[in-house]
Amino acid sequence: MELHPFNEYAKMFLERMESNRVPKNTLKTYDWAVHKHLIPYWGSQEMDSIKQKEVDLFKTAKMKLSAATVNLLLQVLSGILKLAKEYGAVDSLPVMHCLAPHKNEHYLTEKESIRLLSECSPKLYVMVALALTTGLRRENIFNLKWDEIDDNILTVKVKRGKTLSLPLSPQMIVLLEQHRRFMIKRGEGDTEWVFPRPSNYKVAKSDSADGGLNRAFKKAELPYSGWHILRHTFATSFLKSVGNLVLLQNILGHSDIAQTARYAHIDMGQKKKALEEHANRSLPVMMGKAIAKKPQDVEKFMVDLNFPGSLKLPESSPETCQTTI
């Protein structure tokens, strides 16, 4: 009887992904999922023994992880099972019931961001500031090279092999220049890396790719949430101050605007402010047109309604009528 152990098919899955020219960062993520979670859990278990119940038990065992991580593990597991089905190792495929993402992922407030920055080392300060002002992913920051910054524009490769170009703010430019001078002073200026690291450093390993962020979070007495919370904080802050979801999608490098929409935390205060601003812009125009048609009726209506402010009817002709409320 031919054996079909899980660990063998997991390795075959990674080999296929590599041959399909999956982006390096995605391949690293799959490799991490396979060797950190899937093989340690399933080992050499026979593929045809992995049924719906076993998949559900696996998901339950991983519930302490974030919803995004659990869904990633289920995605890779599904790919391994589909590969096994191609080779006749399994007859049917279990359903992967993915977890719903958190409705409101946490992000840092302005005060929390300041507290975090105040506890960072000089190099980490620049890295965190770059994340908070551009929304760059951890791997782009850790792998950033000086030749990727030209004429104050940062250009990096992101997911799916796309190129992302972002103009840097004047404050960030000054900060990077100070950082480079500091590196030269320490004898670390002769390097292509913006943030030099040991030669054995691996960004894919989260425990060694922290860069000291965990310590900074602890010193600031903030719950540690990883580098991605800085990207989330940027996106949330950007939407609150600028409010352009499509522009944010482009800055973050999202292929689907639904990915970007999850950063939109709209509270009642924002709704109230937006509606008041809209009313302040549009009501004078609308009321002016209404007064132009029936000025006496509208004026009486405003008085009866006790509308705030004074309404002065213009002396000009109705066609050129304007009013101030």
N, C-alpha and C positions, 0 to 999 in steps of 0.2 A: 504493500500500500504506500503510495507516494505521500510524503509529508509536505504540508504547506504552512510553515511557521510564520507568525506575524512579523518577527524582526527581519526576515528575509524579504518579505514583500514591502516592508517599510523602506528598506534600502533600495529596492528596485524602483519604488516610487520616487525617491530623491534623484536617482540616476536618470529617470525619465524626465523629471522636471528640468534637470540640467541640460539634457539633450534637446529639450524643447526651447532652450534659451530663455528660460524664465529669468527676470532681472536678478542680479546678484543679491540685493537686499532681501527680495522675496524668498530666494533660495535659502539664505541664511535663516530667515524666519521659519521656514519649513523644517530645516535641519534642526533648529532649536526645539521645535515642537516634537519632532520625532525622537530625538535623543534625550531630551529633558523630561518629557511627559509620556509619550506613547509607548516606546520600547520598555522603559522602566515599569509601566503598568501592565502591558500585554505580553512582554517577553517573547517566548517561543510558542505561545499558545496557537493552536490550530485555527486557521482562518475561518473554517466552516463552523466553528463553535461560537463565533461572535454574532450573536443574534440581537434582537431589539432590547431584550432585558439586559444583556451585558453592556450595550451602549448606554442605556439609561443609568445603569449603576456606575459606569465610568463618569458620566456627566455629573452625577451626584457627588462622586468622590472629588471632583474638581470645582465644586461650588464656591470654595473660598477664593478662587481666582476671579478676576473681573469678567464681566459678560463678554467683552471683546476677546479675551484670551480663551475662554471656554469655546466660543464660536470658532475661533481659529483652529483649536484642537479638533473639533468636530469636522471642520472643513477638510483638514489633512487626513483624518481618519476615514472620511468618506472617499477621498481620492485613493487611499490605499485599498479600501474594500472594492472599489470599482475596478482597480487594476487586477485584483485577485479574481474578480468575476470574469474579466477578459480571459484569464488563464484557466478558467473552470474550477478555481479553488473554492468558490462559494456559489450557491444557487440563486440566492436572493439577497437584496440589500436592505438593511434596516433603515428606518427613517431617522434623519438627524433633526431633532427638535431644538433649533437654536434658541438661545436666550434672547429676550428683548433687551436692547441696550438701555442703560439707565436714562430715565427721562431727563434728569438734570445732572450731568457730570459736574464734579466739583471744579472750581476754578478759584484762583487767588484774588482777593480784593486788593485795592490799591495799597492799603495799609499792610496787608500780609506780604505783598510783593516787596515793599520797602523793608519790612522786617527780614525777609529772606536775603535780599541783597546786602543788608548790613552785616550778615553773618558769613558772607562768602569770602574766600581768599581772592587776591587780586585777579588771578587768571579765571577762576570760576565766576567772579563778578562779571567779567566781560562776556563769558559764555552765556550766563543767565540773562544778561541784558540783551544779548543778541536774540535769544529765544523769545523774550518778552516784547521785542520791538519788530520782529520779522515773522514770528511763528514758525521758524525753521525746525525741522525734526532733529532729534538727537544725533542721528548718524551723519546728517549734513554738517552739523556744528563740529562734531568730533573729527570729521574727515576734511574739514575746510582747509583749502590751500590758498596761499597769498595770490597765486595767479588766477584764482577764481573771483578776485575783487579787482575790477578795472574801471577807472574813471568813476569811482564811488558807486558802482553797480556790482552787485553780487550775483554770480551765475553758477548754479549747481545742477547736478543730475538728481532727479527725484524718482519716485516710483514709476514703474512701467517705462523706464528709459527716457522720460521726458526731461526737458531742460527748463529750469525756472530762473528767471532774472528778476531781481528786486533792487530798486534804488535804496541806498542806505540813508538814514536820517543824518543830519549834520552832527547831532549828539553822538550817534553811533560811530561815525567816521572819526571824530576826535578821540573817542574811547579806544578804538582799534589802533590809532596812531600812538597813543600813550602806551598801549599794551605792547606794541612792537618795540618802542624805545626801551621799555622795561625789560623785554626779552634780550635785547642787545646788551643792555647793562649787565644782565646775568650770564652773558656768554651763550645765549640760546638763539641768537639772531640768524645764524647760518643754517636755516632749515626751510623747507617748503611749506611746512605745516603752520597754520595760524595758532593752533594750540598743540604744541609738541607733546608727544606721549612716548612711553617706553616702546621699544621695538617689538616686545611680545604682547603688546596691548591688543585686545580683541573687542571691538565695539559690540559684537554679537552677544558677548557674555555680560548680562546685565549686572552681575555682582561686581565685575571689575571695570565696567564702563560707566560707573556712577559719577566719577570725577569729583567726588566729595560732596555731591548734592545732598546725600542722605544726612551727613553731619550738619550741613547748613540748615536743613529743615528742622532737625532736632534742636539745634541751638536757638532757632527762631521760635521753637515750641509750636511747630506746625506739623500736622500729620503728613508723613511722607507719601507722595503720590507719584513719584517718578518724573522723568523729564517731560513726558507728554502733557502734564498739567500746565507747563509753561506755554506750550503751543495753544492749549485750550484757553488759557488766560488771555493771551494775545487776541485770539479770535473773538472772544466775548467782549473784551474791551474795545476792539475795533468796531464791532457792530453797534455798540452803545454810543460811540463817539461819531462814527461815520455813517453807519446804517445802510451800507451798500453790500448786499449779500452776494451779488454777482462779482463785484470787485474782490471781495474776500475769497470767493471760490478760486479766482485766478491767483491770488497771492499765496494761498495755501497749496495750490497745485492739485485741487480736487477735480476728478473727471466728472463727478456727479454732484449737482448742487444739493442733493438730499444729504450728502455727507456734511456739507457746510451748514445746512439748516439746523443741525443739532446743537450748534454753538449759540443759537439765538435764544437768549433767556429774556423774555419780555415780561416785565412786571407791570403792575397797575400804575405805578408812578410814571413809567415810560409811556404807557398808553395815554395817560392824562396829559403829559407834556406834549406829545405828538399831536393830539387832537386840538389842544389849545393853540399850538403854533399854526396848525392848518386853519383853524377858525380865524385867527388873527390875520392870516394872509388872504383867505377867500371871502370872508363875510363882508368886508368893506366893498369889494368888487360886486358881490351879489346884491348887497343892499343898495349900492349906487345905481345899478340897473333897475332894481325894483322901484326906487324913488323916481327914477326918470319916467316910469310908466304912470304911476299913481302916487305922486309925492304926498298929498294930504292923507290918504288912507294909510300909507306906511308910517307916516309920522304919528298918527293917532294910535296905530297898533303898537309902536315902540313905547309910547307913553303909557298905554294900558298895561303893557307887559312889564313895565318898570325896568327896561333894558338899561344896564349900567353904561354910564358915560352920556355925553350929550350928542344929539343928532342935529346938525345944522344943514338945512337945505341950501343947496348952491343957488346963486343968483344967475348962473349961466343957463343956457338952453339945455333941455333934456338930453339932446344928442351928445353933449360934451360933459354931462353931469358926472361929478365925482363927489364922494362924501367921506367924512372921517368919523369914526365911531370912537 
